[in-house]
């Protein structure tokens, strides 16, 4: 089983799927010319734990993935030639709508700027599948989506095992479940060419940063929302109930215990007098990083 000429060109010229999520970061156009490219560098100390460059970029990558895979899922629901492809398409729409809801909430709480459009590479995947018809659509759909999800699987695990941020950890948990589900439904189509897919996952070509970078959101533009389907089965993570990472002690002026251990009386909200800081307004780094 082979990719079509259009799909092959997309994979090699437009991206070779060099980590659909893991290779994405905003460029210096956001004014971050001197930002370090070290994923372990702490860029903010938040009440949910330290936020690193890798954490921040992961939030951006999850958002960018949904911005192209969700519409591709909608395409598959209409153009799929087999029930297995239609089912896989429904999983894309369902899974990414819930994951995006969590991601947008996490980004808001951590003051991370997220895009409204996918990267040029990712848009190339959408364009290829939009142009495909008949059986070729099914074949390209299953293989492109299997490569992208297979490539990011280890990256999600790395973020989950290393992040010290409670919100990012919860997002990684949901992303892991979503990615595994999408890998599984792509394989169930019976159309995956594993030899080609594994080669694409392990031998991605180097691409210009501009191809891997989603454009920054336009000032004042409403945030794009990936609407859940009427029969949605996936649900966002309830992150509002997650506790912070700090453990300040002492008395405060709130009406109850907050994320710290301090208590007090009066009016307001108490978080204790221990050391707690909130995230600064951060945006993704200047240099794309491989996961």
N, C-alpha and C positions, 0 to 999 in steps of 0.2 A: 504494500500500500504506500502510495507516494503523496506528498503535498502537491497541490496545484502550483503552476508557475507563479501565480499571484501570491499565493501563501508563502512560497519559498522566498520570493523577493522580499516579502514583509519580514520574514524571520531573519534573513541574512543582511539585507540592506537597511531595513527599518528597525532591526533590533535583535534578532536571534534570541529574543526573550531573555536578555541578560538580567534576570531577576525583575520581573514585572513590578514588584514592590521594592525589592532590596536595592535597586540601583537608582532610586529616585531621591532627589533633594533639590531644593530651590537654589538658583544661581545667584550671583552677586547683584543681579538686577534689583533685588530687594534691599540693597545697601549693606550687605554683609560681606564686604570684600576681605575682611581680616579674620573671619570666623575660622576657628580651628576645624580640621577635618577628622579629628579623633573622636570616634563614636563613644568612647568612655569618658570624655570630658564633661564634667557637671556644669550645666549652663544655668541652673536655677535650683534653689532649695525650696521645696514646697511642703505643705502640710501632709502630703501623701508620700513624701520621700523625695530623694534627689532626682532631678530630671537631667538626663544626659543627652548629648547630641544624637546618639543612637535611638534613644527613646523618642525624641522629638521627630526624627526622620521616619520612624516606624509609624507614628500617627499620621504623618503626611502620606506615606506609602499605602496605608490601608484605605485612606480616602481616595487616592488616585486610582487604585485598583477597582473600587466600586464604580467610579465614574465611567469606566469603559466596559466592565463585565456586566453591569446591570443592563445597559442598552443592548449588549450582545445577547443577553438572556431574553430580552423582549423580541429581538430578531428571531431567535431560535424558536420561540413559541409560535411565530407566524410562518417561518420558512422551513422548519425542521421536517424532514421526509420520513423519519421513523419516530415511533413513540418514545424510544429511549432518548433520542436527542431532544424531543419536546420536554420530557421529564427532566433532563439535565438542565435545560433552559429555565424551567420553573424553579429549580434549586438555586440557580444563579440569582434570579430576581429576588427570591425569598431570602436567601442567605445574606446577600449584600445590602438589602434594604435594612435588615436588622443590625448588621455589622456597622453600617454607615451611621445609623442612629446613635450607637454607642460611641463611635469615633468622633462624631461632631460634638457630643456632650463632653468627652474627654478633652478634646481640643479647646473647647470653651473654658473648662475648668482650669486647664494648664496654660491658657493664653497662647496657644499655638495657632499660627495662621495656616489654614488649609486651602487647597485649590478648589476651583469650580469646574475645571476642565482637566482631562487626562493629559499625559505627555504626548508629543508627536508620535513616538513609537507606539504607544497604546492606541492612539487614534488611527494609526495605520492598520492595526488588527481589526478595528471596527470597519474601516473602509474595505478591507479585503472581504470580510464576511458580508458586508452590505452588497458588494458586487457579485458574490457567489450565488449560484442557483442550483436547484436540484440536489443530487447526491453529493456534488462537490461541496456544497455548503455543509452538509453533515460531516464530511471527512475533515475539512479544514477546521470546523468548529471544534470537534472532539480533540484534534491534535494540538491546535494552538492553545486551547484552554488547559489541556493536560500538561503541556510544557510549562506554562506560566505558573500553574499551581504546584507542580512538582518542584520547580525552581525555588519557590518561596517557602516551602515546607520547613526546611532546615533553618531558614532565617527566623521564622516565627518561633521555633523552638529555642533559638539562641537568645532572642529578646526575652522570652518567658523565663529562661533559666538565669539571666544575668540582671534584669532590671530590678532596681530597688524601689521603684515607684508603684504604689498600689493600683493606681488607675491604669497605668500602662500594662501592668500584669493582668488585670481583668480583661483589657482589650485583647491582649495576646492569647488568653484562654479562649475567648470567643473566636478569634481569627483562626486558631489552631483547629477548632471544631469545624469551622466553615470551610477551610481549605481542604481538610481531609474528606469532608462530605463531597466537595466538588471534584476532587481527584477520583473518588469512588464512582460517582455517576458518569464521569467521562469514560472511565474504563468499561462501565457497563454498556456503553453504546456498541462495543465490539469493533470500533473503528480506529482505535489507537494503534499507531505504528510504533511499537516500543523501541525498536532499534534507532529510528530517526529521533524520537522524543528524547531518549537518553543521551544521544549525541548532542542535541541542542541544549540540554540541561547542563552538560559537562564541558562543552566547548563553545561558549558564547563569544562572538566577536566583540572587539572594543568599539564602542560607539561614541560619537561626540556628545558632550554633556547636554547640548540643546535638545537632542533627540530623546533624552531620558528625563527631561525636566518639565513638569506641568507648569503652565503659565501662572503667574501670581493672580489672585482674584482682583477684579476691577473694583476700585474704591466705590462704595455705595451700592454695589451690585448685590441683590438678594442671594443668600446662600442656597445653592442647589440642594434639594431634598430628594432622596431616592424613596419614593412612596411604596410602602408595603403593599403586596397584592391582597385582594379581598380574602383569599383563603390562606393567609400567611400562617406558617407554623413555627418559624424562627422568631425569637424574641430578643430584644436588646438586653444588655446586662444592667441590672439595677445598681448603678454606681453611686447613687445618692446616699446609700446607706453604708458605703465603705468608710472605714475609719482612717484617720491620718496616721502617719508614721511616728510623729513626735509624742513625747510623754511628759509634757511639762507638769509641774506640781505647783501648788500654792492656792491662793484665793483670787477670785475675780469678781466681776460685777454682773454676771449672768444669772439666768434663772435655772440653770441646770448644767450638767456636765457636757462639755463639747467633745472635741476630738482629743483633748488632753485629759488629765485626771483632776484638774482643779474644779472646785465647786464654789458657789457663792450665792448671794441673794441680791435682789434688786431687779432692775429691768435691763433687758438687753440679752446678748448671747455670750455665754462664758466659754472660753477655751483654755482656761488656766493661765498662769503667768510663766509657764515654762517657755523655752525658746522655740518659737514657731515662725516660719517665714512663708510668704506666699510667692508664687511663681511670677517672675518678671515677664513682660511681653516679649516673647521670643518667636523667631521665625526660622525655618529650616536653613541649614548651612549652605555655604557657597559651593562646595565640591561634592558631586555625587559619590556615594560610598557603596562599595560592593558588600553584600551581606555575608 
